[in-house]
Amino acid sequence: MSTNTVATQTLAAFDGPVHSAEELTGPDGLALIRLGDQVYTLRITRAGKLILTK
């Protein structure tokens, strides 16, 4: 089974919101995410991976 097939099945079974990382981070590939009183940075690397840091 391919990775794409697994991802599609996972999305189909998920009942919560789904967000595009590209839409969240915009053209610079960077977004700030607040959880309570903490702020995290989400970024897309040149290799296309996501990194979430505090």
N, C-alpha and C positions, 0 to 999 in steps of 0.2 A: 504494500500500500504506500502510495507516495505521500510526501509531506503535505502537499497541497490538498489531497483528499482528506487527510486527517484534520487539517485546519478547517476545511469546509464542513466536515461532520461536527467539529467542536463548535463552530459558530451556529450551526443549525440547532444544536442541543442547548445552547446557552440562552437564558431567558432575560438577561440584563442588557444594559446599554452597550453598544459597540462603537468605538471612536477610532477615527483614522489618525495615526501618529503624525502623518504629514499635515493634516488639517490642524491638529493641536499645536504643532511646533512652528507652522508657517514657513516662509522661505528661508529663514536662518536656521531651521532645524532645532530650535530651542524654545522651551516653555517652562514657566514657573507653575507649580502645582501646590496649592495650600491644603493642608490637612490639619484642622484645628488651628493652633498657633504656630505650626511648623511650616516652612516653605521648602519645597524640593525642586530640583532642576531636572527636567527631562530633556534629553538631547538625542538626536540621531547622529551616529558616527558616520565617517566617510565609507565605512564598510556596510552601512545599512542596518546596524544594530542599535538597540535602544539602551541608554544608560540613565538610571534614575539615581540622583545623589542628593544628599541632605545639605 
